[in-house]
Amino acid sequence: MDSAVPPLIRLRDAVVRRGGHDLLTGIDLDLCAGEHLAVLGSNGAGKSTLLALLRGDLPPTAGNRAYDFGAGLQTSPIGLRERMGLVSAGLQERFAGSGWRISAQEAVAAAFQDSWLCYSPPTQAELEQAEAALGELGAAGLADQPVSNLSTGQLRLVLLARAMVTRPEVLFLDEFLDGLDVRSRALLLRCMERVAGQCTLVCAAHREQDIPMCVEQGVLLRDGAIKARGPLTDLQRRRRAPAGLPELDLPPSAAVHAPYLFQLENASVVFSGRRALDKINWTASPGEHWAVLGGNGAGKSTLLRALLGLVDLYPGGRLGWFGVDELPDLTHVRRTVGYVSPLLQGEYSYDLPVRETVWSGFFGSVGLYEEPDEEQKDRAEAALAFFGLQKFADRRIRTLSYGQLRRVLLARAAVSGPPVLFLDEPLSGLDRRSRPQALELLERLARTGTHLVYVTHHTEELFPAVDHVLRLDQGRVVFCGPRAAADL
C-alpha cells in the first residue's frame, strides 16, 4: 500500500466511555483502502464499539478521529455514512423489534437515504437496485414481505442487501453470519469474496470460519484496548483457550406431573397470506429435551412464539399446556416458561441494572414492576453466580456487549426455575470461550429438571441432554422423534 495515500479512517488515542465505564481506551488505528481487517476479542472486549466508532455511529469521548474519502480531511462522518455499509446485531434488533410494516425492498432502498425508513418515496431506479441486491443474495422472494414477519436469518439477508446496495467503500460486518443456516453462510462468504475487490471489509466475528478468506490482517482487543495487531493467523493463535466452570448449580425446578408439557394439533400461522407454519402436530412429554432444526425461514422462531401465544394460531389449530386440553391462560404460561431469543433481546429496551433485569424473570416482564421477595433475591444471586455475572450485577445492561447481555437474558430466563425453557439461538453473539461454557451450563440446567427446547442452526452444538429432534422445512414438520433416529 502506497504510504503517501492517507487512510480512509484514522483513530488516535480514542476513548469511548458510557455509563461511567470505558468501553474503549487508547485506540490508535489506521483503516486503509483495500486492507481488509478482522477485529477479534471476547465478549465485552469492545469489538462492536470499535466498529461503531469507526463508522461514526458513536463519537469519541476523548482522542481524535478523522476521515479522508478522497475529498480532503474531515472529522465528522456526516456525508460519509452512506459510503460505509453496516450489518450488526444492534441494527437487526432495531428492525426486528420495530413493528414497522415496511417491506424488505423498502428497507433496502432506505439505505440510499442513510435512514431506517424511506422518508421520501424511493425512486424507481432505487427500488430496482434494492430488488437486484436481494436477488444477489438469493432473497428476491422476500422483497414484498414485511420485515416484521421475517425470520432471524431472512432479516439478516435483507440487512446485508441493504448494506451492499449503495456499493459502499467500507463494509462493516459485525457477526454478520450469526443466525444463518449452512447454505446461507456459504453463499454470503462467497459474496464477500466478490465484493472485497470493490470495498474494504472490517469484520468482527467469534467463529473463525465466519471471517472471509480475503481478510488477512487483524487487531486483537482485550478490555477495550488493542493488545496485538498483525497477520490474522498469528492473532488467532494468541486467543485464550476456554476456561473451566466452577461447580455451581441452581436450585431444582418444580417437577411436572402431567401427560404432556405442551401440545400442538393442526397448528398453522399465517402472515400476509403466507403460511409460516403449516398444520404442525407436536407433543413434548415430561423428561424430554428437544432441538428444533431447519433452515432460514423454516418457521423455528415462529413455532416458539406460537407456543407462547405471541402470534395467533390459524382457526382450527389447538394449543395445550401442562396436560390441559382447553385453551390455556397464555399470560400465566409466559410467566411460567423461560424464553431467550434475539427478538426478546431487541425488545428489552429498559436500561436496568443487570441484577434487576434478572429479577424481572420472576414476573415474565420486560422491565421491572414488582419487587421480588427475599427468597427470589437469593435465587437471583445464585443465577448471577451460575452464569458468571456477579461482576456485572450493578452495571446497566446497555453498557454490556451483545454477548454479555445474552448471558444476562439466559440468567433472567432460568432464575425462576421454569419447568420449560425456550432457547432461540441462545449462543448467538457469544465468543468462543463463552459458547462451550454456555453449553455446559445448559446441560446442568437440564439436570435441575428444567425441560429445554433449543433452536439452532449448528447441530455440532447440541449438548448430550437433547434427546429429541423436530425438523422444519418451509413451515412443515419433516422429522419428529428421538435424536438417535434423526439424520444429523
N, C-alpha and C positions, 0 to 999 in steps of 0.2 A: 504494500500500500504506500502510495506517494506521501511522504511526511509533510509535503507542502499543502496537501489537501486538508482543510480543517475538519474536525469530527462533526458529525451531524448533531450530537448532543454531548455536552461536557458538564460533568459534576466536579466540584472542588470543595472538599471538606463539608459536604452536605449533611445536614441533620434533619430528621423528621421526628417531631415529638407530638404525642397525642395522649390526652388524659393523664399528664404527668409522667409518662413513660417515653423513653427514647426508643423509637422503632427502628431508626437508622442513625448511625453516628460515623462521622469522619469519612464519608464516601467520596473517593476520588475515582472517576471512571470516564473514559472516552468511548463513545459509540461511533465507529467509523462505517461509512457506506461499504456494504459488501462483506463486512466482518461479522458473521453470524455469531451470536453469543448465547450460551446456556447459563442460567442462574440457578445454582444448586444450594441446598441447605435444608435443614429440618423444619418442622412446623414451628412458626414463631421466629425464624431466622431473619425475616424481613424481605422475602422474595417478592411477594405481591406489592408490598410498599415500594420497593425499588422500581418495579415496572411502572407503578402509578406516578412516581416521582419523575422518571424519565419521560413519560408521555405528557406530563403536565397536568395530570388529574389531581395531584397533590402539590402544594408549594413547599419549598424547603423552609424549615423553621429557622435554620441558620445555614451559612455557607452560600455557594454560588451555583447557579445552573444557567447554561447558555445553549442556544440553538443556532445552527447555520445550515439551512437547507438550500443554499445557493444564492440567496438574495441579501446576504450580509448577516452579521451577528445580531441576535435579539435575545432578551432574557425572558420574554413572555411566550407561552405556547399558542397564544391567540393567532388564528390564521394558519396554524400548522397541524392542529389535531386531526383535521380531515385527511392529512397526509400520513397519519400514524394509526393503523388499524389495531383493534384490540379484541381479544377473546379472553374472558376471565370468568371465574365463578361468581364474582360480585356482579358483573354485567348480566350473567344468566339469572341470578336471583332477582335483579331489577325487573326483567321481563317476565319471569315465571310468576312472581308474586304481585304483578301489577293489576291483573284483571282486565287489561286492555283488550279490546275486541279487534285490534288491527290484524291484518293478515300477515303471513310470513313475508310475502312480497313487499308489503308496505314497510315492514320492519327493516328489511334490507335496503329499500330505497331511502329511508330516513338517514342513512349514513351520508348521503350527499349533502345533507343539511347539518351534519355533525350534531344530531339531536336524537332523543329517544323516539319521538313521533314526527310525522310529516306535518309541520305547522303551516306549510303551504302545499298545495297539491303537487305531487311529483310530476315531472314531465313524462311524456310517452317514452322518450329515449331512456330516462332513468328507470322506468318500470321494466323496459325491455332488458336493460343491463342487469337489474335485480333478478329477473327471471333466468337470465343466462348464468348468473353467478350461482343460483340454486341448482341449475342443471349441471354445472361443472362438478358439483359435489354429490350428484345422484339424488338430489332432493327436489326436483322440479314438481313432483306430486304434492309437495307441501305448500306451494305458492299461495293457494286460496284458503288454507287452513288458518283459523285464529291462533295466534301464538299461545294463548292461554290454554288451548286444547292439546298442545304438543307434548310429547314425552321429553324426558331429560335429554336423551340422545338426539331426538329430532330438533329440539330447540338449539342444541349445540351446533348442529349443521347450519341452521339459519344464521346463528351469530358468526360463524366462520364466513358464510357468504357475505354477510353484512361487512365484516372486516376487510374482505378482499375486493368488494365491488368497486371501490374508489381507486383501485390499483395503487395502494399505499407505498411510500418509500421505506417505511419501517412497519413491521408487523409484530406486535407484542402478543405472545401466546402464553397464557398463564393456566397451566394444567388443561390445555385445550383438548386433550383426548379423554379426559375423565368423563365417565357416563356413556361412552360409545362402545358399541359391540365390536367384535373382532374384525368384521368386514369393513365397518366404517373407519376404524383406526388405521387399517392398512390403506384404505382409499385416501385418507387425509394425509398420511405420511408421504404417499406418492405425490399428492398435490403440493405439499410443502417443498418437495424437492424441485418441482417445476417452478414455483414462484420464487424460489431462492435466488434465481438469476435476475429477478426484477426488483426485489426489495431486500432489506436487511431484516433478519429474524432475530428476535430476542425471546428466548423460550425458557420458562420456568416449569420444571416437571419433577415429580418424585420418582417416577418409574423411568429408569434409564432407557428402556425400549421406546419410550414416548418422545424422545428427542430426535428430530430428523437427522439423518446421516450427514447432511451438509453442515451441521453445526459442529465445529471443531474446537472452538475456544470457549472458555467459561470463567466464571467467578464463583467462589465458594463463600457463602455468607454464614456467619455464626453470631448470634446475639446482636444482630443489627449492624455488624461490621464486616468488611471484606477481609477474610483470613487468608485467601490464596487466589491466584489467578493464573491462567495458562492453558495448555492443551487439555481438552476435556477428559481424555483418557487418564491423565495424571491426577486430575481433581477427583475423579470417581474413585480412584484407589485410596484417596485421603479421607473419604467419608467414613464416619464412625459406624461400627457394627452395632446391630440392635442389642440393647441391654436386656437382661432378665427382669422379671417382675417379682416384687415381694409377694409372699404368700398371704394375701388378703382375700377375704370373702365377704359378700353381702349376706345379710340375714336371709333365710329361705323365704320363697314366695308361698302364698297360700295354695294348697292343693285344690285341683279342680275335680269335683265329683259330678260328672255329667256325661251323657252319651257322646257328646262331641264338644269341641271348643267353639267352632263356627262351621257354618254350612251354607253353601250357595247352591240353589237349584234353578236351572234355566235362566241364569242371570246374564243380562245384557246391559250395556251402557252405550248410549247413542249421543254423539257430539255432531252438531251441524249436519245431520242426516247420515253420518258415518258411524258404523258400529266399532267402537273402541274395544268392547268386549262382546262376544257373541255366544250366548247360550252356555255359560260356564256352569259346570257341576263339579263341586269340590267340597269334601268334608275333611276337616282336620280333627283328629281324636287326641284325648289326653295322652301324654307321653311321647308325642311325635314332634319333631323339629323339621321344618320344611325349607327348601330352597325354591325360589321362583326364578326361572331362567327364560331367556328369549332375547331376540334382537331388539334394536331400537324400534319403538312403535308397536311392540308386540302386545302391550297392554298391562305390563307388570305393575307400574305405579298406579294406574287407574284401578287395578284389582284391589290393591290395599286401600285406596281411598273409598272404593265402593263398600268394602267390609266395614269401614269406619263411618259410613253414612255421609262422607264428604262429597260424593257425587250420587245422584239418584239412579236406581235401577229402572230399566225399561219395564212397563207394565207386563205382568206375567212372571217376573222373576221373584225369587224368595230368598230372604236372608234370615238365618237364625244364629243365635249366640248362646253358648253355655247350655246347650241341650233344650232351649226353649224355642219351640217352632213358631210361635206367634211373633209379630213384629217387635223387635227389641227396643228398649229405650236407648237410642244411639248416643244421647248425651251421657248417659251412665257408662256406656261402652267406651266412649272416648276418654272418660276419666279413669277407666279401669285398665285399658290397654295402652302399653307404651308404644311410641311411634317416633321414628327418626327418618328424615328424608331431606334431600336438597331443597325441596319446596318449603318444608317447615323452616329450614334454616333461613331461607329468603324471607319468609313471612314473620319471623321472630324479630320484630323491629324495635322492641323495647330495649334500651341500653341499660340493663340491670347489672348489678354485680353478679359474678359467677355463682356465688352461694345462693342468692335469691332466685336466679334462673333455675338452679337445681330444685329449690323449694317449689317452684311453680309446677313441677312434675307431679306433686301430690294432688293437684287440682285440675290437671289437664288444661291449663290456661296458658295463653300467650300473654305474658305479663303476670304480675303477682297481685292478687286482690284479696287474699286471705292470709292470715298469719298461721304458720304451722305450729303444732304443739311441740313440747319438748322431746317427745319420743320421735316425732318426724324430723326434728332438727338433728337429733343424734344419728338417725338413719342417713340424713343428708351428708353429715360429716363422714360416715362410713363410705358413702358413694363417692365423695370427693377423693378419699384416700384410694379407693378401689380403682378409680380411673386416673390416678396420679395428678390430681388437680389442686392439691392443698395450696401450693404456692401461688395459684391464680385466684384463690377464693374471693378476695376482696377487690379484684380488678373488674372493671366494666367490660362486658362481652365485646363491645365494638372496638376495644383496644387489642383484641386477640386476633391471631391469624385464622384463616378459614379452617385449617385442620384442628387448631386448638378449640375453636368453637364447636366443631363436630364432636369432639370428646365431651364437651360440656353438655351437649344435647343428648349424647348417649347416657351420661350420668343422670340427666333430667328424666329420660325415659325409663331408666331402671330403678330410680330411687324408691318408688312406692312398692317395689316387689310385685310388678304386674304379673298376672297369670300368663299373658301373651305379650310378646314384644315384636312389633313390626319394624324391620330394618331395611330401608330402601337405599341401596348403595351406601351403607354406613361407612365404608372405608374410603369413599371419595374425598380427596383432599388431604389424606393422611400420608405422612412421609414414610420412607422405607423402614425407619426404626419403629414407628407407631403402628404400622399395619400388622406385623406379627404379634405385637403386644395386644392390639385390639382383638385379634382372632383368639388369642389365649383367654382374654377377658370374657369374650362371648362363650367360649367353651365352659368357663367357670360359671357364667350366668346360667347356662343350661343345667348345670349341676344343682343350682339353687331351686330348681323347679319351674323356672320361667320357660315357657314354650316360645321358641324363636321361629319367625318367618323371615327369611333372609333373601332379599332381591340382589342379584349381582350379574355382571357380565363376565366375571372372572371365575371360572369353575375351579381354578387352581387354589382359590381362597376358601373353598368350602371346608369347614372345620369338622372334626370327627362326629360331633353331636348331630349334625344334619343327617337324617336318615331317610327323608322322603323328598321327592322332587316333583314339582309341577312345571311343565314347559309350555310356553305360549308361543303362538305364531299368528300374527295378524288378528289378535283378539280371540283366538280359539285355543282350546286345550289340545295339545298333540301328545302329551305324556303326563300321566298322573299315577305315581306309585312309589315303591321303595327305591331308594338311591341305588341299591345294588343292581336293579334292573334297568336303570337309566343308562343311556349311551353317553357317558361323559368323557 
